[in-house]
Amino acid sequence: MQSAESKKDAYENATNRMYEELAKNAESNRYQSNAYDAKRNVNINNLSQDDQMELSYYVAKLVNEMRDQWGTSSKVGYLVPTIGVTAMAKNIANGYQQDQWTLDKGHDVPRINEVAKDYGLTYGGNYYENASQNYLAMYNDAGNTTMDKLKQGIYESLLGLIFEDGNSKNGHMKSLLGLDANSVSLGALPTDEKKTYFGFGINSVVQGSDSDVMHYILVTNLSGQEGTVSQYITDLSKFESLSGTIPVSYVDPAGALKAKLTELNTTLATQNDTLTKATNADTLAQGELTTAKATLDTAQKTADQAQEAVTAAQKTLTGATNALIQAQTSLVNAKKQLADDQAALAQKQATLATYKQGNEEKLANLEKAQGILKDAQTALQAAQNELAKDQQALNDAKQALSAKQKAVTDAQNQKQADEAKLTQLKNQLNDIQNAPRVLAQAKAALDQANQALTAAKDQLAKETKALAPLQEAVEAAKDELADAESFLKAAQAHQADVQASLDAAKAAQEALLQKEALQKELAEQQAKLAAQKEAQANGYQVQGDKVVDSEGKPVAGWKVADNGMLLAPNGAVVAPAKADKQNVTSTQQTALKTPQTRAEYKAQQTQANKLPQTGNEEAAALGLLGLAGSLMAMVGLNKKRKA
């Protein structure tokens, strides 16, 4: 078995190795200040309920992240900061201040029991409080400080309770990380019941002093009868009535500002979309108005051209009609003249027939009349030809008139269509002319939206300005997280090396123990052989209850064993001497056999075949070494000793 001294050395060596690793990243493992919290002034003795719940939430978040890294959260659950236990922590802090109690005297158990009883919990000892002292001493003036400095003090206090808890046998570390026996009992509960209710409190030892005490109150979710120490909640109804199980209502300011920023951006996008739509509608209306005006101008021009064509056609028709009337009049006159001439001719022909034979003069007159008739006939033919031409001209004029009338009809139809289109365009124009009113309404809405947008932008600017420190803190936290993750990998690799060294040391220790056992067995066999040789050489025999030599004298230090054999001073049991020393009996041969082989020795050690185990101190040290890398990945480390 490993000695207490070697266990202590192993613990100290593991602890030293842990701090060597931590020292390599000391700069990046310090608390990172928060610009938002740095502007918030608080007094630790007069914290508002919201401030108290925020601090309980802050501590629980840090510890729960440590539990995740340590691997206990899946077994015993998380710390759940509640309104009731936060108030309980405040009451205990008030009691400490009233008693002017410091941790130099230990925990103020009477005050803790008094408050525990009021909340329906087991009392009779300190089952709930982990505490630290003076971690805020440098960061406050008579209790006045900032939320940032207060969180820094809490941060360093937690590191002390986790990494510098050797004087308390790591009791605080086990309690916070869920490694104590009562926390382990939660492992038997359903997942939703694996929880420890938590609250944080703080007080100045004396009002107006810089000395402080921090209280971490943990109530494990175990219910049972009063007086059973492992069952904390004895009166569940009372505990619940005091909000012991109701989580704190804390909203992270950074998250709230981000949500508000997202809301404002959404509103801004909606207003911009409305503005774009109104602008597009205005542009579209202006385009439609311009198009309608152009269409109206084209239609009016087409109508004017059609009217001019109708007027020209009507003028041509009038001229053709007048020419036709004149031609018809000339034809009637020519026909009348022809009839008159024909009648005159007939009369003259009759007269000629009467007077032809005896009246040459009359004959000459007749010939003259015939010439006149011929001329009249020629004139008639000419008139008829002229009439035919006029008739053709009339027909041509009628055809032209018909074509022009058709053109007029088409133009009139087109005019009607254009007038219908014009009416439609006028209606559209009317709508477009009303567009300024609609546009004015849209512009009014736009102005209103712009005013809202300006207000939103102003609000956004204010909140963005307030968000800037938080964003800086987030960026710093990201950098810290990246560095911590890098260190975690290195620490895990180092831990693997340490584990390999430990395994090798255990193997070497096993070999050493086996060698020591063989050496012991050989020494015993050699002692027995020496005793046997001495007994044979001096003729030792059993005489009554004494051992005598060959002369019958008692041999000092030699005794008679229960089985009648000789018991030497070195504890070896041998057979009495025989007269003939060269003859050795089978019994004596057994007593003088050579030392056992290693395999025979192992077979005899079946009751002690387990490897020696390292002590609790060494296991705790190795656990601390593993946790060093885990914690630094979450919260960093600033090595400050507890007061």
HELIX and SHEET records of a PDB file:
HELIX    1   1 ALA A    4  LYS A   24  1                                  21    
HELIX    2   2 GLU A   27  ASN A   29  5                                   3    
HELIX    3   3 ALA A   35  ALA A   38  1                                   4    
HELIX    4   4 GLN A   49  TRP A   70  1                                  22    
HELIX    5   5 SER A   73  VAL A   76  1                                   4    
HELIX    6   6 ILE A   83  ASP A   99  1                                  17    
HELIX    7   7 LEU A  103  LYS A  105  5                                   3    
HELIX    8   8 VAL A  109  ASP A  118  1                                  10    
HELIX    9   9 ALA A  137  TYR A  139  5                                   3    
HELIX   10  10 MET A  147  PHE A  163  1                                  17    
HELIX   11  11 GLY A  166  SER A  168  5                                   3    
HELIX   12  12 GLY A  171  LEU A  177  1                                   7    
HELIX   13  13 ALA A  181  VAL A  184  1                                   4    
HELIX   14  14 SER A  185  ALA A  188  5                                   4    
HELIX   15  15 THR A  191  GLU A  193  5                                   3    
HELIX   16  16 LEU A  236  SER A  241  1                                   6    
HELIX   17  17 PRO A  253  TYR A  355  1                                 103    
HELIX   18  18 GLU A  360  ASN A  538  1                                 179    
HELIX   19  19 SER A  586  ALA A  591  1                                   6    
HELIX   20  20 ARG A  598  GLN A  604  1                                   7    
HELIX   21  21 THR A  606  ALA A  608  5                                   3    
HELIX   22  22 ASN A  616  MET A  632  1                                  17    
SHEET    1   A 2 ASN A  41  ASN A  43  0                                        
SHEET    2   A 2 ASN A 144  THR A 146 -1                                        
SHEET    1   B 4 TYR A  78  PRO A  81  0                                        
SHEET    2   B 4 LYS A 195  SER A 204  1                                        
SHEET    3   B 4 ASP A 212  THR A 220 -1                                        
SHEET    4   B 4 GLU A 129  GLN A 133 -1                                        
SHEET    1   C 2 GLN A 541  GLN A 543  0                                        
SHEET    2   C 2 LYS A 546  VAL A 548 -1                                        
SHEET    1   D 3 LYS A 559  VAL A 560  0                                        
SHEET    2   D 3 LEU A 566  LEU A 567 -1                                        
SHEET    3   D 3 VAL A 573  VAL A 574 -1                                        
END                                                                             
